[in-house]
Amino acid sequence: MTKWTAVVLAGSRPGRDEFAEQFGTDLKALIPVGGEPMVRRPVQALLAAEDIGDVVVLSQSPERIAEVLPHDPRIKLRKSEATIATTILDLCFDPEMRWPLLITTADHALLDVETVDEFCAYAEGDISIGVVERERLSDRFPVAQRTWLKFRGGAYTGANLFALGSPKAAAAVELWRSVESERKKGWRVVSIVGPFVLLGSLTRLLSIDQALRHVGRKLGLSITAVQLSDPVAGIDVDKRADHMLAEAILAGKA
């Protein structure tokens, strides 16, 4: 069976990170969640998943990240670029990279083995995107604040899980790079792929699968959504409210 190469993005955006500073560090990936640096949590989940081979962790400060990770020969530390899209493009063009790739982030502090296994089982084609449906998440965690993209049949938030089947996926990463600075503006993310998809989203005439098929045809790729069953998969630790929610979930109090 082909093993996935997992990639954990543990880099920092330019400038001060006020969120990290609230916890006495300058690196978001080192913020403690559940009593340990949060980057350690998704890495441990990936190492425990049957379908994962090597785990590549990327950061502008790889030596500092290495200090808090498990001692496992499958972990590879690499220096990341200034932006997520540029960093992933470097992976796409690396002739030594083992495909397929599963990409996640250091702030996916609640990632568990079951979610990794589910995502790997259903990811297919050139690109798969992990999502969580709004009702599923809101019913369990009504205080969770997410960015929602609305389509026919439901609204979805990203689960910080992406599957890249081959270097062909670089075409989609290039598209992402053009909108990366506005990733929190759902309408902008949709509109960049064309007016047809924007209209379909605004009027909810398109399902998420139809929208992704349209984008895929434009790029010459097959793109699918993987709707994850555990709503926790839609929660990352990107701000103080997220941190409080994650701590409550881990303590069984959410």
C-alpha positions in Angstrom: 0.0 0.0 0.0 1.3 3.5 -0.9 2.0 5.6 2.1 1.1 9.2 2.2 3.8 11.8 3.0 2.3 14.1 5.6 3.3 17.8 5.5 2.7 20.0 8.6 2.9 23.7 8.0 4.4 25.2 11.1 5.6 28.5 9.8 4.8 32.1 10.9 3.5 35.1 9.0 5.7 38.1 8.8 5.7 40.5 11.7 4.7 40.1 15.3 2.3 37.4 16.3 0.2 38.9 19.1 -1.7 35.7 19.6 1.6 33.8 20.3 2.8 36.6 22.5 -0.1 36.0 24.8 1.4 32.7 25.7 5.0 33.9 26.1 6.3 32.8 22.7 6.8 34.4 19.3 5.9 31.2 17.4 2.3 30.2 17.1 3.2 26.6 16.6 4.6 26.6 20.2 1.5 27.8 21.9 0.6 25.2 24.5 -2.7 23.3 24.0 -3.6 20.5 26.4 -0.3 21.0 28.2 2.0 20.6 25.1 3.1 22.7 22.2 0.3 22.5 19.7 2.5 21.5 16.7 3.3 18.3 18.6 -0.4 17.2 18.6 -1.0 16.9 14.8 2.4 15.4 14.3 1.7 12.7 16.9 -1.7 11.9 15.2 0.0 11.6 11.8 2.7 9.3 13.1 0.1 7.0 14.6 -2.0 6.8 11.4 -1.5 3.6 9.4 -1.6 5.3 6.0 1.2 7.9 6.8 4.8 7.4 6.0 7.2 10.3 6.6 6.0 13.5 8.3 7.6 16.7 6.9 7.4 19.7 9.2 8.1 23.1 7.7 8.9 26.2 9.6 11.1 29.3 9.3 12.6 28.1 12.6 12.9 24.3 12.2 15.5 23.9 14.9 13.1 25.4 17.5 10.2 23.3 16.3 12.4 20.1 16.4 13.0 20.6 20.1 9.3 19.9 20.9 8.6 17.0 18.5 8.8 13.3 19.2 12.1 11.6 18.4 11.0 9.6 15.4 13.1 8.9 12.3 10.1 9.5 10.1 10.0 13.2 11.0 11.8 15.5 8.5 12.4 19.1 9.3 12.6 21.6 6.5 12.7 25.4 6.3 9.6 27.0 4.9 9.1 30.0 2.7 7.4 33.3 3.5 3.9 32.1 2.4 2.0 28.8 2.5 1.4 28.7 -1.2 5.1 29.3 -2.0 6.1 26.6 0.5 3.7 24.1 -1.1 4.9 25.0 -4.6 8.5 24.2 -3.5 7.2 20.7 -2.4 5.5 20.2 -5.8 8.7 20.9 -7.7 10.9 18.8 -5.4 12.0 15.8 -7.4 12.7 13.8 -4.2 9.2 14.3 -2.8 7.3 11.1 -2.3 3.7 11.3 -3.4 0.8 11.5 -2.6 0.9 14.4 0.0 -1.4 15.0 2.9 -1.1 18.6 4.0 -2.2 20.0 7.4 -1.2 22.8 9.8 0.4 23.1 13.2 -2.7 24.8 14.6 -4.8 21.7 13.8 -4.3 20.8 17.4 -7.4 18.6 17.7 -6.5 16.4 14.8 -6.8 12.7 15.7 -5.9 9.4 14.0 -9.6 8.6 13.1 -9.9 11.8 11.1 -6.6 11.2 9.4 -7.7 7.7 8.5 -11.1 8.9 7.2 -9.6 11.6 5.1 -7.0 9.2 3.5 -9.7 6.7 2.8 -11.9 9.1 0.8 -9.3 11.4 -0.8 -9.1 10.8 -4.5 -8.1 12.4 -7.7 -5.5 15.3 -8.1 -6.7 17.3 -5.1 -9.0 16.6 -2.2 -10.1 19.2 0.4 -11.3 18.2 3.9 -14.5 20.1 5.0 -17.0 20.1 7.8 -20.6 21.0 7.3 -21.9 23.9 9.3 -24.9 22.2 11.0 -22.8 19.3 12.1 -20.3 21.7 13.8 -22.7 24.3 15.1 -25.0 21.7 16.7 -22.1 20.4 18.8 -20.1 23.6 19.3 -22.4 26.6 18.8 -19.8 29.1 20.0 -17.2 28.1 17.4 -16.4 30.9 15.0 -15.6 29.7 11.5 -15.4 31.1 8.0 -18.2 29.5 5.9 -18.6 29.0 2.2 -22.2 28.5 1.3 -23.4 26.1 -1.4 -26.6 24.3 -2.3 -27.1 21.6 0.3 -25.1 23.3 3.1 -22.3 25.7 4.2 -18.8 24.4 4.8 -15.7 25.3 6.7 -12.2 24.0 5.8 -10.7 21.3 8.0 -7.1 22.2 7.3 -6.6 18.9 5.4 -5.6 18.8 1.8 -4.5 15.9 -0.4 -2.3 16.4 -3.4 -2.1 13.4 -5.7 0.8 14.4 -7.9 2.8 17.5 -8.9 0.0 18.4 -11.3 -1.7 20.0 -8.2 0.8 22.9 -8.6 -1.7 24.6 -11.0 -4.2 24.9 -8.1 -1.6 26.1 -5.7 -0.7 28.8 -8.1 -4.4 29.9 -8.1 -4.4 29.8 -4.3 -1.3 32.0 -4.2 -3.2 34.7 -6.1 -5.9 34.9 -3.3 -3.9 33.8 -0.3 -3.8 37.2 1.4 -7.7 37.3 1.3 -8.3 33.7 2.4 -10.7 34.8 5.2 -13.0 36.5 2.7 -15.1 33.6 1.5 -16.6 35.5 -1.5 -13.1 36.4 -2.7 -11.9 32.8 -2.5 -14.9 31.7 -4.6 -14.8 34.6 -7.1 -11.2 34.1 -8.1 -12.2 30.9 -9.9 -14.7 32.6 -12.1 -18.1 34.4 -12.2 -20.0 31.1 -12.8 -18.8 29.7 -9.5 -19.3 33.0 -7.7 -22.9 33.2 -8.9 -23.5 29.6 -8.0 -22.3 30.2 -4.5 -24.2 33.5 -4.0 -27.5 31.9 -5.2 -26.7 28.5 -3.8 -27.4 26.9 -7.2 -24.3 24.8 -7.1 -23.4 22.1 -4.6 -19.9 22.1 -3.2 -19.1 19.1 -5.5 -20.4 20.8 -8.6 -18.4 23.9 -7.8 -15.2 22.0 -7.3 -15.8 20.0 -10.5 -16.1 23.3 -12.4 -12.9 24.6 -10.9 -11.2 21.4 -11.7 -12.2 21.5 -15.3 -10.8 25.1 -15.5 -7.4 23.8 -14.2 -7.4 20.5 -15.9 -7.5 18.7 -12.5 -10.0 16.5 -10.6 -10.9 18.2 -7.3 -13.1 16.7 -4.6 -14.4 17.5 -1.2 -14.1 15.1 1.7 -16.9 15.8 4.2 -15.5 14.7 7.5 -17.8 13.1 10.1 -16.2 14.5 13.3 -17.0 18.2 13.6 -13.9 18.7 15.7 -12.0 18.4 12.5 -13.3 21.9 11.6 -11.7 23.6 14.6 -8.2 25.0 14.5 -6.4 27.2 17.0 -6.1 30.5 15.3 -7.2 33.0 18.0 -7.9 33.1 21.8 -11.5 32.0 21.5 -10.3 28.9 19.5 -7.8 28.2 22.2 -10.4 28.3 24.9 -12.7 26.0 22.9 -9.9 23.5 22.2 -8.9 23.4 25.8 -12.5 22.8 26.8 -12.9 20.0 24.2 -9.7 18.3 25.5 -11.0 18.6 29.0 -14.3 17.1 28.1 -16.1 20.3 29.0 -17.2 21.6 25.6 
